[in-house]
């Protein structure tokens, strides 16, 4: 898999598709599978052309995208699809001003040598998304690019979208989000020093500072998770919330209690994969009631993890 146009691909022609592909969900994978089949049929390498930064973020500096994955994670998921090349091109203001025909000519044809372009059934590109599939076909004929309309993917007769997955995550509907992603949703970050209250009540936690600034953080509450730390996997329970029983500030904390682990984790990298939602965040009448609930949470998490088989 190649990330840069400079890495010796100038002499190649591609069967390709273009998009941001946030989350690389099952709808995206359906499109990529069609790209791969078309590439095999034509005897050409397959490629996904994408952007490292959300296009709207380039055009609106104050826009804060809600991302399912950062760029590195997106590339990792694209690699798992079996696509031959991932070509990342910078999205710039100048690029946004190109019409669809200019984009096809200057970028797809002249720069990237695209032989065949698969277009998602509802995907539009070019300045203000003015044109549609019929125009792309016409421009393709003029430029020597075959344009193919990809088939739509629906699950239970419903459209699959990154927006729907975000809604599931913000509602704590982890299993449904994971089903549409085809993998476990994850957060990665650095372990930072926290309030250390967990240790005093028998549940030491690692406080996470999430790497990706715009990554979607799921609904406040308690989750069953798999924790990846120092190249090893552990089970654990994750808390996302404002600690209303013990604190009065409004800051959202991401803390994970790692089962069967004891050690100093400060400044280490950590990744958690969400398996299931246990309960929403809430304020308890006393610290003792909170501790009793955490004991119950731990039992619930272990049961859910056992039932899920990950």
N, C-alpha and C positions, 0 to 999 in steps of 0.2 A: 504494500500500500504506500502511495506516495502523497506527500503533503504539498510539495512545491512544484510549480511549473518549471522551475529551473533544473529539476533533477532528471534531466535527460529524456523528457517526454515530448520535446519539440517536434520530433520526427513522427509521432504517433497520431493516428486519427481515433476518435472515440465514439461510442454510443453513450450518450450522457443524459442526465437530468439536472435541473437547477433548482435550488431551494435552500431555505435556512435549516430545515429539518430539526427543529427543537425537540429533543427527546428521542428522536429516531424510533417512533412508535410503530405499531403493527401496520398502520396505514402507509407510513413511509417505507416500511420493509416490503409491502406489497408492490409499491411503485419500483423500488430498487430491484426486486425479483424480476420484474418485466424488463428493466434495463439490462440485466444480466442475460436473460433469455434472448433478447434482441441482439445483444452483442455476440453471443455464441452463434446465433443464426448467421450473422454477417461476418464472423471471423475477425472481430475487432475487440479491443479491450473495452471494458465498461468503466464509467466514471460518474461520480457525484461531484457537482460543482456547488460549493457552498461559501459562506461568508463567516469570518471569525467574530464579527460584531453584529448585533441585531441592526438591520438597516434603519429602522425607525430611530434608534439611538444616535446614529450618525446625523440624521436630519433634524432631530429634536434633542438638543443637549440635555434638557432636563427630564427627558423620558426615562423611566425606570422599568425596563422590561422584566417580566416575571418568567424566568428561565427554568426549564426542566433539567437542563444540563449546561455546564460550561463548555467552552470550545474543546478542551482536551478530552472531556468525557464524551462529547459528541463524536469526535474522531475515533475514539475507542469503540463506541457502539457501531459506527459506520464500518469499521474494520471487521467487526463480527458478522456483518451481512455478507461478506465474501466479495464485495465490489473490488475491482482491480485498482482503481485510483480514486483518491479523494483530493480534489483540487480546490484549494482555498484561495479566493481572490478578495482583495480588500474592497469593501463597499465604501465608496466615497461620494461626496456631493456631486462630483463630475459624472460618476457612473449613474447616479440616480436621474440625471438629466438626459440620459440617452433614451431615445425611443426604442420600442421593441426591435424594430428593424436594425437600428444602429447597434444595439447590444448584440444581436445575432451576428451582424457583420463584423464589428470591430473586436468583440470579445470571443464569441463562440467560434466564428469561422477563422478570422485572421490570427488571433492569439492562441486559441486552444485547439483548432483544427477539428471541430466537432463534425462528424459525418452524419449522425442521426441524433435527433433530440426527442426524448420522451417528455411529454408535458402532462402533469397531473390534471385530472378531469376538471378541477376548479381553479387551477393555478394561472395567475396572470403576472406578467413581468413587463418591464419597460416603464418609461416616464408616465406617472399617474395611472399606470395599469390601463392605458387607453384601449389597447387592442386585445383580441381574443384568439381562440384557436384557429379560426378561418384565416385571420391575418397572418398568424405565424406560419401557416402552411404556404400561403402565397409568398411571403418573404423567403421561406426556405427554398422554394422552387427557384427563385431568382438568385439565391446565394449558393445553391448546391448543398443544402442541408435537408435531409429527409426529416419531416416532423410527424411524430406518431402520438396519438392521443392515448394515454394510459387508461386502463379500466379503473372504475371506482371501487374502493374497498368499503364494505359495510359489514358491521358485526351486529347480528340480531336485527338486521334491517335498519341500523342506525349508523350515522357517519362517525368515524373516529377522527378526533382532532386533538392537537396539543391543548387547546382551550378547555376541552372537556376533561382532560387529564388534570389540568390545573384546578378545575372546579372540584374534582374528586379529592385531590390532595388537601385543598382548603376546607373540605368538609370531613376530613379524617377517613375517607373511604379508600383506604390504602389498597385493599385487595382488588378493587375495581380499577384503580389507577395502574397497579402492577400488571393487571391483565391486558390493559390497552398498550402498555409499554413493552410487554413481553419479557420484562426483567424487573428486579426489585428496585424501586426508587431509592436513591441514596443521597446522603449528605457527606461531604468530606471537609476536613478542616484541621485546625491545630488545637491541641489541648492547652487551655490557659488556666491561670489560677482563678478559682471561684471563691464563694463564701465559705466553703468547707463545712457547711452545716450538715451535709449528708453523712460525713464521717462520724459526727457526734451522735447521730440517731441510728447508726449501724448500717447505713447504706452509702458508702463513699461513691461519689460521682466524679466523672471527668467532664469538665466544662468545655464545650466545643465552640471555637470561633470558626464559622463556616468560611471556606476560601472564597467561593463564588459569591460576589456581592449581590447579584440579582437572582440567585437561586430561590425557587419557591420553597418556603418552609411550611410543612404541613400544619394542619389545625392544632391548636394548643391541646395538650393532653399527654397521655402515657401510651407508649408503643412497644411492641415486641420487635426486637431488632437483632441482626447479626452484626457483630463488630469486627472490623479488620484492623489489626494493630501489630506492627512489627512482623508483617507477613504471616500472621497467624489469625485464625478466625475464632471468635468467642460468641456466645449468646449473651443477651443483655436486655435491659429495659431502658428506654429513652424517655426523658421528660422534656416537653416543650411547654414553657409557661412563665408566669410572672411570680411564682412562689407566693401566692396570696396569703397563705397561712402564716408564713414566717417573715415576710417582707412587705413593705408598703410602696416600694417603687414600682414603676410600670414597665421596667425593662424585661424583654423576653429573653429567657435563658434556655439554652439547649444543653442538657446534661444526660450523661449515660452512666448507668450502673452496670459494670461489666461482671458477669457471673464468673466465679472461679478464677479471679485475677486479683493480685495484690502487688502494687509497685508504684513507683513515682513515674508519672506520665507527662509531666509538664513539658510543653514545647514539642511534643511528639505529634506526628501526623496520625490521623484517625479517619476511618470511613465507616459509616453505619448504613446498613440496608434495612429498609422498613418492610416488615413482614405482616404486621396486623395492628389495628388500633384497639386499645384496651378500654380507655375511658377518657372523658374530657377533663380538662383542668378545672379545679374548683377549690374554694376556701373551706377549711375544716374548722370546727369549733375550738380545737386545741391541738397542741403538738402531739399528744398521745393518740388522738383520733387519726391524725395524719400518718403516724408511724404504723398504726394498725392497718390503715388502708394500703400503705406501701407493701406491707407483708402480703396482703391479699393480691396486690398488683403483681408481685413477684411470682406467686403461685399461678395467677392467670396467664402471665407471660410464658412461663415454662409449659403450661398446658397448651397454649396456642402454638408455640414453636414445635411441640411434639406432634400436634395434629397437622400442622402445615407441612412438615418434612421439608421446610424451606422451599 
